Amino acid sequence: MYQVNDKGYYGEFGGAYVPEILHRCVEELRQTYLQVMNSETFRKEYDQLLRDYVGRPSPLYLAGRLSRKYGCKIYLKREDLNHTGAHKINNTIGQILIARQMGKRRIIAETGAGQHGVATATVCALMDMECVVYMGKTDVERQHANVQKMQMLGARVVPVTSGNMTLKDATNEAIRDWCCHPADTYYIIGSTVGPHPYPDMVARLQSVISEEIKKQLTEKEGRDYPDYLFACVGGGSNAAGTIYHYLSDERVKIVLAEAGGKGIFSGKSAATIHLGKKGIIHGARTLVMQNEDGQIEEPYSISAGLDYPGIGPLHANLASCHRATVLAINDDEALRAAYELTRLEGIIPALESAHALGALEKISFRPEDVVVLTVSGRGDKDMDTYIQFFGGDEE
């Protein structure tokens, strides 16, 4: 019910709305991705790289002090401990193996917070492929450390100066590049967005997260499911990976945290599920922040990875079916939650993950509830923002 159908739709959301010049590229990928991913050679190499290169399985950590604060058992799925510092590497390794199988030698990507850009540049270095990463100029400035990492890894980072110079605009430029180089170029999309088969492919590659959660909970709790799953959602890839194997398990409540920015109705928000209307963005029919004329509205979030005016079609459908509870967490709530985790558990989360942490106070838990929250990335890239907010000396 919640998975993609054979036409590439999740309910009424999804599909592949692409320029004619890209139809062949997308169709070639659609016909190839499952065949490659289900092959024994892919599984063997992918699993080996996840284990020996990425460092999986990532730990499932019982956060004792955080649990006491919220009156339940809170486990943190530690995607921040992966090589490159986030969940993004799970996807880029899988996609570059698919690209290589398809005979592509040039890789392009978009990035907001820079983590997907770093993960793409990393696997391109590993596989000796050309790499071009499009990044909004606003994000280039606020995520400078990640830009330097990408350049050191051999990628060419192209600052995008259209729109409000963030993730949407970087994606636009990546698609333009793809239109100009359809034969030799493979576009590694970093989230569960874009035309089919990307949302399904990325969700499958990230599903290693929930696969591990099932095994780890069995060891720790004697059952393979939690009462709640929490994840932040921008485009939606870490959330898709966290919930993938639990979508049809109604015992598990799904809580997704999107970026409320300065408030849902402030005009400075990226709460797409709350504010969006049905439309098409970057090749998929989904919920889109748009005005009455159908023009895309500029999103805002303090987090560079969550300020996207769309949402993955999987999550749009989950919200539409009321399978997931979606909460808008504003900037201040996310910043406070990040500081709380840092002081209670000694873990500095990425600002994206801090939105999921900020959702904890919105739910009333029972003492016996088991909660799994995915810390999708680490906070190294956000230190300038944290220091600016807290002044470095808050008690």
N, C-alpha and C positions, 0 to 999 in steps of 0.2 A: 504493500500500500504506500509506503513512504520512499521506496526506491524508484530509480528512473525507469520509465517504460521503454519499449523498443523503438519509440519515435523520439526519445531524448527528452521526455517531459516528466516532471514531478507534479502530478495533478495538472493544473493549467499553466505551470511555470516551466521554463526551460526552452528547448528547441535550439535551432541554429539559424540565426538571421545574419548572414554574412554577405559582403560584396561578392559579385560573380567571380572576380579574380581569385578569391580565397576559397571558393566552393570546393575545388578539387583538393586543396590542402586539408580542409576540415573533413571531407569525405574519406580521403586516404587514411587519415588518423582514425576516423570512426571504424573503418574496416580492419584496422591493424591492431588497435590498442589492447583489446581483450585477448586476441590471438597471441600477442607477444607476452602479455602479463600472465597468461595461463600456462605458458610454456615452461618446461622444467629448467631450461637453461637460464631464463630470466629469473625465476624464483630462486634458483641456487645463487646466482650472482647478486641479486638484490638483497637476499637474506644475509649473505656473507658480508656485504658492504654495510648493511645496517648494524651488524654485530661488531665487526672489526674496525670500521671506519667512523661510523656515527657514534658507536658506544651503547647500542641498545642491548637489552631492554632498559628504558629509562626507569628510575626507581619510583615506586608508589610509597610516599612517605606519610606516616601518621603524624600530623602536626598537633602535638599535645597541647601547647599553650593556646593555639588558635581554636582547637576543639573545646577547651574549657570556656573560652570566651563566648562561643556561640551555642554551647550546650548540646553538642552532638559529636560524632566521630568524623573528623575531616581529614581525608587523605588528599595529598597533593601529588598529581601526576607530573613528574619533573622533566618536562620537555626542555626546560632551560638548561639541562645538563648535557644535551646533545652537542656534538661537534657543530660549531658555528653559532650555538647559543639559542636555538629555537627549533620548533617543529618543522620549519620550512625544508630542512635538508631531507626529510623522509620523502617528500614529493620530488625534489629536484633530482635526486639519485635515480628514482624510478623513471622520470620523464627523459633523462638524458640517455638511459639504456634503451628506451623506446626510440628516441631520435637516432641513436647510432644504428639500431636495427633497420630503420627506414632510410639509412644512407645519408642523413643530413650532417653537415659539417659546421654550419654557422648557427649559433644560438642567440636568440634575443629574449629579453625579459623586461617586465615592468617592476618597479618596487616603490613602496611608500616609506615604511620605517627603515628600509635597507636590508632587513634580514633575508628576504627572498632574493634580493640582489646578491648578497654575500653568498648565500647557499648556491645560487646559480653559478656565480663566478668560481666557487669552490669546485663544483663538479666539472665545470669546463676545464679548469686547470688539471683536474684528475684525469679527464678523458682527452686532453689535448685538442680542445675545440675553441674556435673563435667565439667571443662573448661580447655582446653589446647590451647594456642595461640602461633603460630609460627611467629617469627619476625627476620628479618635479623640482624646480629650483628651490621652492620653499623647503622641501624635504632634504635637498642637498645641503642646505644651510643648517637645518636643525639635527641632521643625522650625519655630521661630517666624518665621524670616526668610521662609520660603515662605508662611506664613499672611499676613504683611504684604504680600507681593507679590500674592497672590490678592485681598486686600481693596482694594489700590490699583487693581487691574484691574477692580474693580467687582463681584466675586463676594461672595456671603454665605457665610461659612464657619461651619458648624454643628458645634461640638464634641460628640462622642458619648461618653456616660459609662457605657454598658453594657459588660459583659464586662471584658476587660483594656484596653479603650479604645484599640484599635489598628485595623488595616486590616479584619479580619473584621467588627468591630462597625460600622465606618463603612459597609461594604457592606450589612450588614443594614438600617441606617437608610435608605440610598439606595433599597433595594428597597421598604421600607415607604412611602416618599414616592411612588415610582412607582405603587404600588398605589392610592394616594389621588388621583393625578392622571394617569390613563392616557391621557387624550385629547390633552392639549396638551404633554406632557412627553416628552423624549427622554433616555434614560439613556446617557451616554457611559462605557462600562466601559473601564478603563485597561489591562487585561491580557487574556491569552488564556484568560479564565475566564468563568463565567456560562453561561447557556443558549445552545444553538445559535440564531442564527448568530454570536454574538459571538466565540467562539474563532477561527473561520475568518475572519471579517471583520477582526479585529485583526491576525491573522497576515498576511493579504494586504496590509493597509495598511503593516505594518512590513517586508514583504518587499523594499521598496526598499533595505534594508541589504544583503541578499545579492545583489541585482541589481547594486548598485554594486561589491561585492567582486569579482564575476566580471569586470567590466570593468577594475577597477583592478589586479587580479592579472595579467590578460592583458598590461597595459602594463608592469608591473614584473617579472613572472616568466616571461612568454611562455606561461603556461597559466592557465586560468580557475578553477582549484580549488586549495585548500590541502591539506596533509596532515591538519591539525587545525583545528577551530573550537572556540573557548572562549567561553562566556557564562555570566553568573550567571542564576539562575532562582528567582523567587518565584512569581508567577502565570505569568510566562513570556513576556512580549511581546518584549523585546529579543532573547532567545534564539530565539524563533520567527522573528523577522525575519532574524537572522544565519544560520540554518540552512535557511530556507524553500526556496531553490533548489538545495540540496544534499541534501535528504532521501533521495532515491533514488540518490545517487552514493556507492556503497560505498567508493570510494577515500578519501573524506573521513571522518575520525574525529571524532565529536561529543563534546565534554566539557562537561557542565553542572555548575555549582557552586551548590549550595543552602546555606542557612544552618544550620551546625551549632550555632550559639549557644555555650553553655558545654560542649558535647559531646553527641553523639547520644543517649546514655543518661543524661544529667544531669537530665532533666525540664525543662531550659531550652534548647529547641532548636526550629528550624523546618524540620528536615530531613524534609519531607513524603514524599519518594519513598522514603527509608530507613525511615521510621516509619509511614507511612500505610497504611490498609486501605481497600478499596473502599467507597465510600459516596457520598452526594449532598450537595453543598454549593453554595449560591448558583445552583441551577438546572442543575447538571451532575453526571453520574456520573463520579467520578474517585477519586484517592487522597486520603484525608482523615485527618488526625491525630485519632484518636478513642479513647475508652476502651472497655471490654468491653461497656458498655451502649449504645454508639453515640453517646455525647455527645461533642461536639467538644472536644478538648483545647486549652488556650491555648498558642499558639506563642510562642517568644521568639527574638529576634535583636537584636544591637546595631544592625542596620540596619533602619530604619523601613520600607523598601520590600520586605523579604524575610520579614517575620514574618506569613506567611499560612498557615493550617492546611490548605490545599488546594494543588492544582497544576493548571495547564491540562491538559485531556484530551489534547491533542497530546503533551505531554511525558510524561504518565502512560503513554501507549501506546508512546512511544519507549523508555522505561525497561523496560516490560514485554516489548517485542520485542528488547531488548538492542541497539537501534540507537544509543543514547546511553550513554556512561559518566557516571554521576552521582556526584559527590564531595561530601561534606559538609565545608565549611570552617568552622572555628570562629571565634569573635570575634577571638581573639588572632592567628590566622593571617591573617585579613583585614586587621587593623590593621597588622601587619608588612608585608604585601604593598603596602598603600597607601603606607606610608612609603618602601618600597623604590622604587616607581615614581616617587614625588616626588623622591627623591634621585638616582635614576639618569637620569631623563628630563625632570625639571622639569614633570611633569604630576600634579596632585592629583586623584585619581579619587573618584567617589562611593563610599560604603561598599559599596553593592550591587556595583559593578564590582570592588571590591577582593577580593570573594569569588572572582571569576573569576581574578584575578591570583594569589590564594592557591593555586589549583589547579595552577599551572605546576610547582611543586616536586614534585607527586605523580606526574608523568609523566616517563618516560625518553625523551628525544628523541635523534634522530640528527642529525649536523651538517647534513645536506641537508634536513631537515624544514622545511616552510613552515607557520607557525602564524599564524592570524588570531584575535585576541582583541578582542571588542567592549567598549570603554570606554563603558558605557551612559549615564553622566552625570558631571558634574563635582562636585568635593568642597566647593564653597562652603557647601552646606547642612549639611555634616558637620564644619565646622571646630571647633565646640565640643567634639565627641566626640574629634576628633584631638588637640586641645590638652590636653584632660583626660587622655588616654592617654599622650601623649608629654611633657607638661609644657612643650612649646614649645622644649626645649633639648637634645633627644637628639642625640647625635653618631653 
